[in-house]
């Protein structure tokens, strides 16, 4: 088994190289349309708020693509030069409201601990096991149920994370990380102030509000659904395995080509978790050319809706279950 895992990682290694031309092209075909759509949505306000809303929704899709560029920069996979990654990452972090250094650290922890039951909590969606939920207090159960409510998770969640949580440094952050967060916050405030003074705060909110909501909901959904499917992977630390956590605990989200493009191929999440150094524009190629990676948990838009009913991890059955199923498990009605 270990030899097979080593062989798999060796097969993926050649793809762990950024291509400057492809990266620059992606910056151009992402940022330029986003800016033009933003400007178009603003000018359409004078004609029809609904036409403006339509462009804002499309711009929200492009902002998801901007985030994927930011995400690759955090993994130092978008450009070979780490300083260039930091500059582009900080700039795109202003657009997406994510501080580059802070989020990069937390996301690295997520990659190093994904699927590890004993190391949850950093960069993850809150997930309880059946036994943990059974022994929790009524207040903790209420908090968890509220957290897992779709409206809270996908609408209120992005608002809290992007506007509030991301604005503060984590405890124990180093000086460079703290300074990057301060710089990001300063640039965000300066950009919003300049736009509000130029076009008015009402117009700014009418354009940026829908963009923020669309991109935020889509972003949280993508992160959620690619780790929350019935037969995912979770193990205690002693049994946890990085490769298995990557290829069994991260899904292949098979999306229509347009959505795949807008989301920067992040649907090939199993490939990304196996090797975060693979740039987003190489993920599909890895999936297609490394045959073992084609036999992984695959979900579609239709089947991914089922993930909304998965709330708890059942350690005995090794799968996600809902609150009702968990109650039956505790009562011994499910083997």
Rosetta blueprint (number, residue, H / E / L):
1 X L
2 X H
3 X H
4 X H
5 X H
6 X H
7 X H
8 X H
9 X H
10 X H
11 X H
12 X H
13 X H
14 X L
15 X L
16 X L
17 X L
18 X L
19 X L
20 X H
21 X H
22 X H
23 X H
24 X H
25 X H
26 X H
27 X H
28 X H
29 X H
30 X H
31 X H
32 X H
33 X H
34 X H
35 X H
36 X H
37 X H
38 X H
39 X H
40 X H
41 X H
42 X H
43 X H
44 X H
45 X L
46 X L
47 X L
48 X L
49 X H
50 X H
51 X H
52 X H
53 X H
54 X H
55 X H
56 X H
57 X H
58 X H
59 X H
60 X H
61 X H
62 X H
63 X H
64 X H
65 X H
66 X H
67 X H
68 X H
69 X H
70 X H
71 X H
72 X H
73 X H
74 X H
75 X L
76 X L
77 X L
78 X L
79 X L
80 X L
81 X L
82 X H
83 X H
84 X H
85 X H
86 X H
87 X H
88 X H
89 X H
90 X H
91 X H
92 X H
93 X H
94 X H
95 X H
96 X H
97 X L
98 X L
99 X L
100 X H
101 X H
102 X H
103 X H
104 X H
105 X H
106 X H
107 X H
108 X H
109 X H
110 X H
111 X H
112 X H
113 X H
114 X L
115 X L
116 X E
117 X L
118 X L
119 X L
120 X L
121 X L
122 X L
123 X L
124 X L
125 X L
126 X L
127 X L
128 X E
129 X E
130 X H
131 X H
132 X H
133 X H
134 X H
135 X H
136 X L
137 X L
138 X H
139 X H
140 X H
141 X H
142 X H
143 X H
144 X H
145 X H
146 X H
147 X H
148 X L
149 X L
150 X H
151 X H
152 X H
153 X H
154 X H
155 X H
156 X H
157 X H
158 X H
159 X H
160 X H
161 X H
162 X H
163 X H
164 X L
165 X H
166 X H
167 X H
168 X L
169 X L
170 X L
171 X L
172 X L
173 X L
174 X L
175 X H
176 X H
177 X H
178 X H
179 X H
180 X H
181 X H
182 X H
183 X H
184 X H
185 X H
186 X H
187 X H
188 X H
189 X H
190 X H
191 X H
192 X H
193 X H
194 X H
195 X H
196 X H
197 X H
198 X H
199 X H
200 X L
201 X H
202 X H
203 X H
204 X H
205 X H
206 X H
207 X H
208 X H
209 X H
210 X H
211 X H
212 X H
213 X H
214 X H
215 X H
216 X H
217 X H
218 X H
219 X H
220 X H
221 X H
222 X H
223 X H
224 X H
225 X H
226 X L
227 X L
228 X L
229 X L
230 X L
231 X L
232 X L
233 X L
234 X L
235 X E
236 X L
237 X L
238 X L
239 X L
240 X L
241 X L
242 X H
243 X H
244 X H
245 X H
246 X H
247 X H
248 X H
249 X H
250 X L
251 X L
252 X E
253 X E
254 X L
255 X L
256 X L
257 X H
258 X H
259 X H
260 X H
261 X H
262 X H
263 X L
264 X L
265 X L
266 X L
267 X L
268 X E
269 X H
270 X H
271 X H
272 X H
273 X H
274 X H
275 X L
276 X L
277 X L
278 X L
279 X L
280 X H
281 X H
282 X H
283 X H
284 X H
285 X H
286 X H
287 X H
288 X H
289 X H
290 X L
291 X H
292 X H
293 X H
294 X H
295 X L
296 X L
297 X L
298 X E
299 X E
300 X L
301 X H
302 X H
303 X H
304 X H
305 X H
306 X H
307 X H
308 X H
309 X H
310 X L
311 X L
312 X E
313 X E
314 X E
315 X L
316 X L
317 X L
318 X L
319 X E
320 X E
321 X E
322 X L
323 X H
324 X H
325 X H
326 X H
327 X H
328 X H
329 X H
330 X H
331 X L
332 X L
333 X L
334 X L
335 X L
